[in-house]
Amino acid sequence: MLGVTFGTSLQRRISTRVLHAGFAVVAAVTGLKLVTGVGGFESSSSSITAEHLLLVGALGIVAGIMSGLFGVGGGIIFVPALTLGVGLSQLEAEATSLVAMIPVVVLGAYRQWRQGLVAVDVSTTIGLCSIPGVLGGAAIASSLSDDTLTKAFGVFLLVVAAQMALRGLRHTASPTPMPAHARR
């Protein structure tokens, strides 16, 4: 929650190009680690140490900042951190991330709504229509091996990184403009 507060405050002070490039680099490095298996940590959730909890706490702050800056779920940061840094299985990491992000989502959405940046009708429609997708996705994820799921998540991050890099190249290096509906 500290991270999302900081991230939403920084959001308008950093150029769109820098935001896209920064996110692309983080997503690409993480995606490569997941796809190649380099830099992973093998253990079970029963061996989580105090060091792991400190890492998770720090990554929680980073995930919050990323959520506030980029409007992305912290799961893009948190899931790989839990698999690579703590050694949770992909499914455990995804489930843990979903629960951990509830307060971040609530706070981040509130701060963005207060600034007039939330299209409530669009976000409500997306949220409600996402429910069947979440149920289907959870069923598919549960049927895949952990290695397949981890590599698929890594490929997803690489695609996201490429998309963000292209968006960053298309934008000028000016601060993020305030949307028209927020200026009213």
N, C-alpha and C positions, 0 to 999 in steps of 0.2 A: 504494500500500500504506500510505503514511503517512495518507492521507485516510480509508481504511476503518477504520484503527485508531482515529483520532480520532472518526469518525462513530459507531462502535459504542460508544465510551465515552460519547458525548453522548446516545445514544438514550434512555436511561432518565431523563435529567435534563430533558428537554423535553416539554411536554404534547403529547398526541396531536393536539389541535386546532392547535397551532402547527406541528407537523410536517406535517400535511395541508395547511394553508394555505400554508406555505412551498413545498412541493413543487408545489401547484396553480399558484402564481404563476409559478414557474420553467418549468413545462411549458406554461402558457398563452402566456407571452411567446415562448418558443422555437417553439411550434406556429404562432403568428401570423406570426413571421418566416419560417418555412419555407413556409407557405401563400401569403403575399403576396409573398415574394421580397425584402422590404425588409430591408436590412442585410446582404445577402449579399456575398460576396467571390468574384469570378471569377478563377480561375487554374488551373493544372494542378499535379499533385503534383510535377513537376520544378522548380517555382519556389519550393519551400519554403525560407524564410529562417530565420536564427537567431531572429528575432522570433516567427516561427510556432512554432518549437520551444519557446520560452519560454511562449507561449500554451498550447500543447498540454501542457506540463509542469504549468502552473498548473491547467488544466482537468482534468488527471489527478487532481490532489489534490482538486478539487471533486467530480469524479465518484466518487472513493473515499469522500468524506464522505457524499455522497448515497446511495451504496450501503449504507454502514454505518447511516445514519440511517433510510432509508426501505425498505431491503431491495430496492431496484430495481437493475437493471443500470445501470452507469455509462453504457451506450450511450445512454440517454435524454438524457444531458447531452453525452456525447462525440461522438456522431454529428452532431448539429447544430453543435457547435463545429468539427468537422473540415470540414463543408460551408460553414458561414457564415464561420468565422474563418480557415481555412487554404485553402479553395477546392478540397478534394477532391470528386470526384463522390460521389453518394449511395452507390453500390455500394462505392467505395474506402473511404469513411468507415465503412460498416457492417462491412466485412471487417477494417479496421484496428482498429476498436473491439472486435470479437470477440476478436482476438488480445491486445490490450492488457488486456482485462478478466480474462484467465486468472489472473494472480497475485492480483488483487483478490478474485475469487470464492473462490479457495482460502483466502486469509487471512480474509476476512469470514465464510465458512461455518465455518471452524475456530473463530473467536472466538465466534460465535453458538452453535455446538455445545457448546463448553466451558461456556457459561452455561446449558446445558440448554434452549435455545430452538428446537432443530431437531427436527422430527418426521421421523426418518430414513426410515421406511417411506413416508411421503407424498412426501418429496422424491425418493426413489429412483424411485418410481412415476412421478411427474411428469417427472423427467429422462429416463427410458427411453421414456416415451410421447411425449416431445417430439421424438425423433429423426426420425420420419417427417415431422413438421411442419416441422422445420428444412430437411430436404431439399426438400420441396415449396415452402416459402417462398423458398429460394434460387433454385430454378428459375423461380418466378414473378417474383422481383425482377430476375433477369437478362434476362427477356423484356420488361420495362417500360422506357420512356424514363426518363432521369435526372430530368427535370422531374416526371413523373407519380409516380415513386417518392418524390421529395422532398416533394411536396404530400401524398401519402398518409401519409407519416411525420408531417407537420405536423398533419394531421387527427387521426391517432392520438393525438398529444400533446394536442390540444385535448380529445378525449374523456377521456383520462386526467386532465387538469386538472379537468374538470367533475366527474368521479367523486371525485377527491380533495377537492375543495372541498365537495361534499355530505357526504362522510364526516367532514370536519372540523367541519361545522356540527352534525352529530349527536352529536359527542363533547363531554364537559365539558372544561373547561380544567385537568384534573388530570394529574399525571405518568403516563406509560405504565405500566399495571400489569404485574406479572410474571405470565406465564401459569401456570396451575395445575400443569401438568406440570413446570415449571421450579422449583417450590418444594419438590419432594420431596427 
